[in-house]
Amino acid sequence: MVPLIGFIVLVINLYIWVVIAGAILSWLIAFNVVNTSNRFVYTVAETLYRITEPALRPIRSVIPNLGGIDISPVILILFLFFIRDVVLLGWLLPAVMPAPTL
């Protein structure tokens, strides 16, 4: 059970980095630093969008519109930190670890 929890923590860590990369790339596209007419940039942006949008869409439907500011990646990252640190490493891991013997 401990290796499974370690694997889930690793997947959550990777997904956090994907969300950060997607947010940064969307800012770069919005400020015309990178151009989506470049095929590589378009492919990377589309891939990051397809990976992160299923998790961000429900958050965007719940939070109010703040104008041009999208805080849904921040809320998703905070939620993933909570799942990783509190639920998996705080509650579940100590419950399945064997008790130390003296």
Helices and strands as residue ranges (DSSP letters): H 2-30, H 39-62, H 72-81, I 82-92, H 93-96
